[in-house]
Amino acid sequence: MNTHMRETKQRESEVSQGSTTRARAGAGRHARVWQWVVLGVVGALAVGAGATYLAYARDMRAARDRLAAGSQIVETRHGPIEYTTWGEGPPVLVVHGAGGGYDQGISIARAFGGEGLRWISLSRFGYLRSPLPADASTAAQAEAFADLLDILGIERVAILAMSGGVPPSLQFAQRYPERIAALVLLSSAPYTPLTAAEQKLPAPIWVYQALFSSDFPYWVLQKVARPSLEPMFDITPALRAGSPPEEQAFIASQVDAFQPVTGRIDGVRNEGAAIDPGARYLVEKITTPTLIIHARDDQINPFSFGEYTAQHIRSAQFLPLATGGHLLLGRHAEVRARANAFLRQYATGAK
């Protein structure tokens, strides 16, 4: 009996030990499986992050190479100024707005300027390869415009300016009246004594700070959530839907041309120079033929800014648009026809 009991207990012990061993082995196999799963996930994320970084680096390199290849640099009294020129006819200087550069100027000229003109598009202070000088006032910008024209051998020029490009263009007109043949001002930004109080940014300030901290956040949104960027440019679903096919490329160019963000942020931060209390705009003394165009539904620069300028420049022609927003969407053909006719009429004597 005792011998039988001992044998029974021994068998139970062996079974128990076997079960424990198998359990431990099973647990070990499960642990190894999860280790491989975790390693696989980490590896996949690493590969994804690596591929994302490579794509990001490739796009930024391509953007910078394209921009550098498309422009030249000259030295002015306020430092280097980047520019490009194309076309044949009377010379017209195109002056871009906030967030721009000479590339945005190209888009503006093609959308609103038309043919039969020689275009000169520059990068204002703080944009792309035009560094921010110690004196980055709108008056200094106007002096740099004059220096660029001297280097190019251009005595007299017309100007097509949009948004933040309007204040330095007004400075040029009041400082160099003998050198300007005509002014076309689109979606005018504020300048002293106007203030930015009426402006309503399309997004909270922290959004801009996050987006402009590096090129990467903006690049990611371009790739995965492009429509989320459009409100920053006053591109609403209604305006997009009402824009003809030929304007869609312009819409895309405005979003894409903001890259590289870090190549434009100094200029964006300097836009406040236009409303510096010390800046003087003697617009009442400007006698240059001037055409001002502004949409009533502009959500970046209120209609009152364009209206104010039209009221203070003697004999200015004012074209108010009921719709179009800041980028005058849905109205490009009308604006281009009017602006081109105006420029060709008054810039014929420019050379």
Secondary structure as GFF3:
##gff-version 3
##sequence-region A 1 351
A	DSSP	alpha_helix	2	69	.	.	.	ID=ss1
A	DSSP	beta_strand	72	76	.	.	.	ID=ss2
A	DSSP	beta_strand	79	86	.	.	.	ID=ss3
A	DSSP	beta_strand	91	95	.	.	.	ID=ss4
A	DSSP	alpha_helix	102	112	.	.	.	ID=ss5
A	DSSP	beta_strand	118	123	.	.	.	ID=ss6
A	DSSP	alpha_helix	138	152	.	.	.	ID=ss7
A	DSSP	beta_strand	157	162	.	.	.	ID=ss8
A	DSSP	three_ten_helix	163	165	.	.	.	ID=ss9
A	DSSP	alpha_helix	166	175	.	.	.	ID=ss10
A	DSSP	three_ten_helix	177	179	.	.	.	ID=ss11
A	DSSP	beta_strand	180	186	.	.	.	ID=ss12
A	DSSP	three_ten_helix	196	198	.	.	.	ID=ss13
A	DSSP	alpha_helix	205	211	.	.	.	ID=ss14
A	DSSP	alpha_helix	215	224	.	.	.	ID=ss15
A	DSSP	three_ten_helix	226	233	.	.	.	ID=ss16
A	DSSP	alpha_helix	237	241	.	.	.	ID=ss17
A	DSSP	alpha_helix	245	256	.	.	.	ID=ss18
A	DSSP	three_ten_helix	261	263	.	.	.	ID=ss19
A	DSSP	alpha_helix	265	269	.	.	.	ID=ss20
A	DSSP	three_ten_helix	270	275	.	.	.	ID=ss21
A	DSSP	three_ten_helix	283	285	.	.	.	ID=ss22
A	DSSP	beta_strand	290	295	.	.	.	ID=ss23
A	DSSP	alpha_helix	303	312	.	.	.	ID=ss24
A	DSSP	beta_strand	317	321	.	.	.	ID=ss25
A	DSSP	alpha_helix	332	346	.	.	.	ID=ss26
###
